Amino acid sequence: MSSTCKQCGIKWFSQAGYLRKHKRVHSGEKPYECKQCGKCFRGAGDLRKHGRVHTGEKPYECKQCGKCFSLAQHLRSHERIHTGEKPYECKQCGKCFGQAGNLKIHERVHSGEKPYECKQCGMCCRTSGDLKSHERIHTGEKPYECKRCGKYFSHSGALRSHARVHTGERPYECKQCGMCFGQIGHLRNHERVHTGVKPYECKQCGKSFGQAVTLRRHERVHTREKPYECKRCGKSFGQAVTLRRHERVHTREKPYECKRCGKCFGQAGYLKIHARVHTGEKPYECQECAKCFSTSVGLRSHEKLHTGERPYECKHCGKCFSQSSSLRVHERVHTGEKPYECKHCGKCYRRTGHLRIHERIHTGENPYECKQCGKCFNQKGNLRKHEELHTKAKSRNRHRKECPSKSFRCKRKQAGTERLDIRTNNSLTQSETGCSGMVVPQLAITGKHSCWICLEEMGSEDLLHRHYENHMRRVHEDGL
């Protein structure tokens, strides 16, 4: 025989005991009290279930993994993890859940309901668990301790996530690329790489981001907030990772080493850029002239050559520059600052490049090699000047082959070629050289004490002059 509740009229009960228990929902009566903690319950069965909290009894065991539970419904909910069954579906978005309680919590995402309010700051939470975790921010309570490293956490979920640092466990796998993660939140963030979803939008500029933390970092661009301060120099940063990178300037730590040449860097990004020196990779191409660069910064600087843009102006003299770094270096002309000091002799320079060139005097390093004769130089400019000597010597030899000796002498004479007096730096006419045929063109003497004919270097101008006279003598002996 079934009975109906007269107060709500919608409940049907097969036994009078079930009806009596149901009526206590309306009356609020809870006649069954726990002797250990004083908590009261509507039915005797509810009290018995609660008693297992104190006794620790867990009579319901999962046959697949052996995990035990104090309530039969908890076991049934757990078994759905193994079967994958999710019978509770959200009517708004179609998402399914293994437990009715999880569906109820999820529905608050759509309704915006946050029924649990913090009494100290007024913040509202969707679940009682979220509220308890939040309240520990105010109390400073961290009851969950890692047994391996002793670190404490305010909620059990954070401890479980942390434990995977020690175990190396990554149970959350991306179905698209197979990449695994230790936290489900990290997996969700990663999945947005594939989907392209960026749900977090900046209210000031409209830019969207895939992660809430990335949005918070971006917002500091607008607020100019820099909460991370260097304890050594007082410089502030908008991101913790930027502060850590900066601190390596003080500690001189360079943890990123190039496997090819052994050079070390303070940032992983610098190592990545450096690796392109070995691979020759230049992924950034100028759309106007097709010139390629190994860094995006190099491309942006180059593009300003086409646009003529020079946005960085010197406050002292008004000179403009296309790069902020060029402006900083230029300002040292006005301030007299020379921050780069040689460790060997103490000499200071405005630019790091100048210091590196200077240090080669001490180290004897000559990295720039002439491909034609193998001679090495410590500066690229010196190498270029030296290569000009080869070019001019080749031009002279080619002219000799093309022209007979008499016509060569005649053309030189007709051209009125002048010779540079090495001792006085005055131009001498052909008759003053004492040589009727072979003369030394003024443009040939470009290197310091270098012979333009044989490229041999002399110790002084006097020796170079005598060296040329030997060439002249041979020319007369050969009948040129």
PEBEL-V293583 format. One record per residue. N is the residue number from 1. RES is the residue in one small letter. OMEGA is omega as a letter, one per 40 degrees, with the letter a starting at -180 (none if undefined). Layout:
n-><N N>
res-><RES RES>
omega-><OMEGA OMEGA>
This chain:
n-><1 2 3 4 5 6 7 8 9 10 11 12 13 14 15 16 17 18 19 20 21 22 23 24 25 26 27 28 29 30 31 32 33 34 35 36 37 38 39 40 41 42 43 44 45 46 47 48 49 50 51 52 53 54 55 56 57 58 59 60 61 62 63 64 65 66 67 68 69 70 71 72 73 74 75 76 77 78 79 80 81 82 83 84 85 86 87 88 89 90 91 92 93 94 95 96 97 98 99 100 101 102 103 104 105 106 107 108 109 110 111 112 113 114 115 116 117 118 119 120 121 122 123 124 125 126 127 128 129 130 131 132 133 134 135 136 137 138 139 140 141 142 143 144 145 146 147 148 149 150 151 152 153 154 155 156 157 158 159 160 161 162 163 164 165 166 167 168 169 170 171 172 173 174 175 176 177 178 179 180 181 182 183 184 185 186 187 188 189 190 191 192 193 194 195 196 197 198 199 200 201 202 203 204 205 206 207 208 209 210 211 212 213 214 215 216 217 218 219 220 221 222 223 224 225 226 227 228 229 230 231 232 233 234 235 236 237 238 239 240 241 242 243 244 245 246 247 248 249 250 251 252 253 254 255 256 257 258 259 260 261 262 263 264 265 266 267 268 269 270 271 272 273 274 275 276 277 278 279 280 281 282 283 284 285 286 287 288 289 290 291 292 293 294 295 296 297 298 299 300 301 302 303 304 305 306 307 308 309 310 311 312 313 314 315 316 317 318 319 320 321 322 323 324 325 326 327 328 329 330 331 332 333 334 335 336 337 338 339 340 341 342 343 344 345 346 347 348 349 350 351 352 353 354 355 356 357 358 359 360 361 362 363 364 365 366 367 368 369 370 371 372 373 374 375 376 377 378 379 380 381 382 383 384 385 386 387 388 389 390 391 392 393 394 395 396 397 398 399 400 401 402 403 404 405 406 407 408 409 410 411 412 413 414 415 416 417 418 419 420 421 422 423 424 425 426 427 428 429 430 431 432 433 434 435 436 437 438 439 440 441 442 443 444 445 446 447 448 449 450 451 452 453 454 455 456 457 458 459 460 461 462 463 464 465 466 467 468 469 470 471 472 473 474 475 476 477 478 479 480>
res-><m s s t c k q c g i k w f s q a g y l r k h k r v h s g e k p y e c k q c g k c f r g a g d l r k h g r v h t g e k p y e c k q c g k c f s l a q h l r s h e r i h t g e k p y e c k q c g k c f g q a g n l k i h e r v h s g e k p y e c k q c g m c c r t s g d l k s h e r i h t g e k p y e c k r c g k y f s h s g a l r s h a r v h t g e r p y e c k q c g m c f g q i g h l r n h e r v h t g v k p y e c k q c g k s f g q a v t l r r h e r v h t r e k p y e c k r c g k s f g q a v t l r r h e r v h t r e k p y e c k r c g k c f g q a g y l k i h a r v h t g e k p y e c q e c a k c f s t s v g l r s h e k l h t g e r p y e c k h c g k c f s q s s s l r v h e r v h t g e k p y e c k h c g k c y r r t g h l r i h e r i h t g e n p y e c k q c g k c f n q k g n l r k h e e l h t k a k s r n r h r k e c p s k s f r c k r k q a g t e r l d i r t n n s l t q s e t g c s g m v v p q l a i t g k h s c w i c l e e m g s e d l l h r h y e n h m r r v h e d g l>
omega-><a i a i a a a i a a i a a a a a i i i i a a a i i a a a i a a a i a a a i i a a a a i i i i a i i a a i a a a a i a a a i a a a i i a a a a a a i i a i a a i i a a a a i a a a i a a a i i a a i a i i i i a i a a i i i a a a i a a a i a a a i i a a a a i i i i a i i a i i i a a a i a a a i a a a i i a a a i a a i i i i a a i i a a a a i a a a i a a a i i a a i a a i i i a i a a i i i a a a i a a a i a a a i i a a a a i a i i a i a a i i a a a i i a a a i a a a i i a a a a i a i i a i a a i i a a a i i a a a i a a a i i a a i a i i i i a i a a i i a a a a i a a a i a a a i i a a a i i i i i a i a a i i i a a a i a a a i a a a i i a a a a i i i i a i a a i i a a a a i a a a i a a a i i a a i a i i i i a i i a i i a a a a i a a a i a a a i i a a a i i i i i a i i a i i i a a i i a i i i i i a a a i a a a i a a a i a a a i a i i i i a a a a i i i i a a a a a a a a a i a i a a a a a a a a a i a a a i i a i a a i i i i i i i i a i i a a a i i i i i a none>
